[in-house]
Amino acid sequence: FRFKDSLAAELQSADLVISHAGAGSCLETLEKGKPLIVVINDKLMDNHQLELAKQLHRDGYVLYCNC
């Protein structure tokens, strides 16, 4: 995708979402009730994406991996 102000329409029509593990992306996808796979970027901000992905996985919301 090129930059878009909102991905709401794409999220609504998606059967599965694959995303980075940013908090906003995760929450917006989960609010739509879509299955989510997150790919963490472990080089960002003290590895915060991994922490979020692990917790969401433990809670049964996502599957996660890294590159």
Stockholm file with secondary structure:
# STOCKHOLM 1.0

chainA/1-67         FRFKDSLAAELQSADLVISHAGAGSCLETLEKGKPLIVVINDKLMDNHQLELAKQLHRDGYVLYCNC
#=GR chainA/1-67 SS CCCCSCCHHHHHHCSCEEEECCHHHHHHHHHTTCCEEEEECTTSGGGHHHHHHHHHHHTTSEEEEEC
#=GC SS_cons        CCCCSCCHHHHHHCSCEEEECCHHHHHHHHHTTCCEEEEECTTSGGGHHHHHHHHHHHTTSEEEEEC
//
